[in-house]
Amino acid sequence: MDSLEKINLSKDVQIENLTVVRGKKSIYKDFSIKFEAGTVNALLAPSGAGKTTLLDCIAALLEPSAGTITVGGKSINEYGEKSEIYASYLFQEPRLLPWCSVLHNCTLPLENTMPKDEAARRAEAFLCAAGLQEKINDLPPNLSGGERQRAAVARSFAVKAPLLLMDEAFQSQDIMLKEQLMQLLKELLETERRTVLFVTHDIREALEMADRIIILKPLSNQDSTLHVALDALTKDFESAALRDKILEIFAAG
């Protein structure tokens, strides 16, 4: 990490009165929350509670029915140009192009955001930080599953964005690889601070990684539509007690 300067890219994220309707189902209704700059936030919920939907709205991959989303006080609709990317997205699958080298996969998102030589240096620095210095010219099919996911992590950090969105990014890895990936993420965040929102089903992962845990619970009203109940928890007490509190909230439905 010697070639990477320590900087803080993070910005706050403000969601106000978000409403998302799909068909006859209301996923969110007048949902508001703020994520402070530089914090790591876990979105913990059962399937169907709208975790990925929330990330997709923030990433402008899904247009909400109503409401506003701002990053650093600026509407996400105003971040139109490639040179002004506000978020990178890390998925459960690495999503690397199999016909491009690992390095090329990491420089592709940087096109039109910085000079080519700077993009190559930046991508290579993060790949080296991920322990892939010997693999930068390899094609993704020649990498192990863990190496491909590390390359995806490096790519997400190569993008100079204040916000990192993660949709169960480490779920498919075994316990050892998941620990390594979480440690890598922590180290990269120490170098370039981002605001992180990550979706997970894993309570342990949330406890280990997050500054704040947001529990999303789908609740039925008289019209059988879904609303979102929000419980924000901080790690002010022991993990065992916090885990019990999380389980209690889930059990309450």
C-alpha positions in Angstrom: 0.0 0.0 0.0 3.1 2.3 0.0 2.1 3.6 -3.5 -1.3 4.7 -2.3 -1.8 8.0 -0.4 -4.1 8.0 2.6 -7.2 10.0 1.7 -10.8 10.4 2.8 -13.2 10.2 -0.1 -16.3 9.5 2.0 -19.5 11.6 1.8 -22.7 11.3 3.7 -25.8 9.7 2.1 -29.3 11.1 2.8 -32.4 9.2 1.8 -35.7 11.1 2.3 -39.3 9.8 1.9 -38.2 7.0 -0.4 -41.1 5.1 -1.9 -40.6 2.0 -4.2 -43.6 0.2 -5.7 -43.3 -2.9 -7.9 -46.6 -4.0 -9.4 -49.1 -3.8 -6.5 -46.4 -4.3 -3.9 -44.9 -1.4 -1.9 -41.4 -2.2 -1.0 -40.6 1.1 0.7 -43.0 3.9 1.7 -41.8 7.2 2.9 -38.5 5.7 4.1 -35.8 8.1 5.4 -32.4 7.5 6.8 -28.9 9.1 6.8 -25.6 7.3 6.6 -22.8 9.4 8.0 -19.6 10.0 5.9 -16.9 7.4 6.5 -19.1 4.9 8.3 -19.5 1.2 7.5 -23.2 0.3 7.6 -24.7 -3.2 7.5 -28.1 -3.8 6.1 -29.3 -6.9 7.8 -32.7 -8.5 6.9 -34.5 -11.6 5.8 -35.1 -12.2 2.1 -37.7 -10.0 0.6 -37.2 -7.0 2.9 -35.8 -4.8 0.2 -32.0 -4.7 0.9 -30.9 -5.0 -2.7 -33.7 -2.7 -3.8 -32.3 0.0 -1.5 -28.8 -0.4 -2.9 -30.1 -0.4 -6.5 -32.0 2.9 -5.8 -28.8 4.5 -4.4 -26.8 3.3 -7.3 -29.4 4.7 -9.7 -30.0 1.2 -11.2 -33.6 1.4 -10.1 -35.8 4.6 -10.1 -37.9 5.0 -7.0 -41.6 6.0 -7.3 -40.9 9.0 -5.0 -38.3 10.4 -2.7 -34.8 11.9 -2.9 -31.3 10.4 -2.5 -28.3 12.7 -2.1 -24.6 12.0 -1.7 -22.6 14.7 -0.1 -25.6 17.0 -0.3 -25.9 16.5 -4.1 -28.7 14.6 -5.8 -27.6 11.3 -7.4 -29.4 12.6 -10.6 -26.8 15.3 -10.8 -23.9 12.9 -11.0 -24.4 12.3 -14.7 -20.9 12.4 -16.1 -18.5 9.5 -16.0 -15.8 11.8 -14.6 -18.0 12.2 -11.5 -18.7 8.7 -10.2 -20.3 8.7 -6.7 -20.5 5.0 -6.1 -18.8 1.7 -6.8 -20.8 -1.6 -6.5 -19.3 -4.9 -5.3 -21.6 -7.9 -6.1 -21.7 -11.4 -4.8 -20.2 -12.6 -8.1 -16.9 -11.0 -9.3 -18.4 -10.0 -12.7 -15.0 -9.9 -14.4 -14.8 -10.0 -18.2 -13.2 -13.3 -19.0 -11.5 -12.1 -22.1 -9.8 -9.2 -20.4 -6.8 -9.3 -18.2 -7.2 -8.7 -14.5 -5.5 -5.3 -14.8 -7.7 -4.4 -17.8 -10.9 -5.4 -15.8 -9.8 -2.9 -13.1 -9.0 -0.1 -15.5 -12.2 -0.3 -17.5 -14.4 1.5 -14.9 -11.7 4.3 -14.8 -12.1 5.2 -18.5 -12.9 8.9 -19.0 -12.3 9.5 -15.2 -8.5 9.9 -15.3 -5.6 9.6 -17.7 -4.8 6.1 -18.8 -1.4 5.9 -17.2 -2.8 7.1 -13.8 -5.6 4.6 -14.1 -3.1 1.8 -14.8 -1.0 2.8 -11.8 -4.0 3.1 -9.5 -5.5 -0.3 -10.6 -2.1 -2.0 -10.2 -1.6 -0.5 -6.8 -4.9 -1.9 -5.5 -4.3 -5.3 -7.1 -1.0 -5.5 -5.4 -2.6 -4.5 -2.1 -5.0 -7.4 -2.7 -2.0 -9.8 -3.1 -2.5 -10.2 -6.9 0.7 -8.7 -8.1 1.6 -11.9 -9.9 -1.8 -12.2 -11.5 -2.4 -8.8 -13.1 -1.9 -10.0 -16.7 -3.8 -13.3 -16.2 -7.3 -13.8 -17.5 -10.0 -14.3 -14.8 -10.8 -17.9 -15.7 -7.2 -18.7 -14.6 -7.7 -17.4 -11.1 -9.3 -19.1 -8.2 -12.7 -18.0 -6.9 -11.1 -16.2 -4.0 -8.6 -14.4 -6.3 -11.4 -13.3 -8.6 -13.3 -11.8 -5.7 -10.1 -10.0 -4.4 -9.7 -8.6 -7.9 -13.3 -7.4 -7.8 -12.6 -5.7 -4.4 -9.5 -4.1 -5.9 -11.5 -2.9 -8.9 -14.2 -1.3 -6.6 -11.5 0.6 -4.8 -9.7 1.7 -8.0 -12.8 3.7 -8.8 -12.5 7.0 -6.9 -15.9 7.1 -5.4 -17.1 8.3 -2.0 -19.5 5.4 -1.6 -19.0 1.7 -1.7 -22.1 -0.6 -2.1 -21.8 -4.3 -1.4 -24.5 -6.8 -2.1 -23.6 -9.9 -0.1 -20.1 -9.7 -1.7 -18.5 -12.4 0.4 -21.4 -14.8 0.8 -20.2 -17.4 -1.7 -16.8 -17.7 -0.1 -15.8 -20.3 2.5 -15.1 -19.2 6.1 -11.3 -18.7 5.6 -11.6 -16.8 2.4 -14.4 -14.6 3.9 -12.1 -13.7 6.8 -9.3 -12.8 4.4 -11.7 -10.7 2.3 -13.1 -8.8 5.3 -9.5 -8.1 6.5 -8.6 -6.8 3.0 -11.6 -4.5 3.0 -10.6 -3.1 6.4 -7.0 -2.5 5.2 -8.2 -0.7 2.1 -10.6 1.4 4.0 -7.8 2.5 6.3 -6.0 3.8 3.2 -8.9 5.3 1.2 -11.9 5.9 3.4 -15.4 5.5 1.9 -18.9 5.4 3.2 -19.9 1.7 3.0 -23.3 0.1 2.7 -23.3 -3.6 2.7 -26.1 -6.1 2.5 -25.7 -9.3 4.4 -27.7 -12.2 6.0 -24.7 -13.0 8.2 -25.0 -11.5 11.7 -21.4 -12.3 12.5 -20.2 -10.4 9.4 -22.3 -7.4 10.4 -20.9 -7.4 13.9 -17.3 -7.7 12.7 -17.5 -5.2 9.9 -20.1 -2.5 10.7 -20.0 0.7 12.7 -23.8 0.6 12.5 -26.3 -2.2 11.8 -29.7 -1.4 10.2 -32.3 -4.1 10.4 -35.0 -4.0 7.7 -38.1 -5.9 8.5 -41.0 -6.4 6.0 -44.3 -5.7 7.7 -47.8 -6.2 6.2 -50.5 -3.6 6.6 -54.2 -4.0 6.0 -53.6 -3.7 2.2 -51.0 -6.5 2.3 -48.3 -4.1 1.1 -44.9 -4.0 2.7 -43.4 -1.3 4.9 -40.0 -1.1 6.3 -39.4 -0.9 10.1 -36.0 0.4 11.0 -33.8 -0.4 14.0 -30.4 1.3 14.0 -27.9 -0.3 16.3 -24.4 0.7 17.2 -21.6 -1.3 18.8 -21.8 0.3 22.2 -21.9 -3.0 24.0 -20.5 -6.5 23.7 -21.1 -8.5 20.5 -22.9 -11.3 22.3 -25.4 -8.9 23.7 -25.8 -7.2 20.4 -26.3 -10.5 18.6 -29.0 -11.4 21.1 -30.7 -8.0 20.5 -30.6 -8.6 16.7 -32.2 -12.0 17.1 -34.8 -10.6 19.4 -35.7 -8.0 16.8 -36.0 -10.7 14.0 -38.1 -12.9 16.3 -40.5 -10.0 16.9 -41.3 -10.1 13.2 
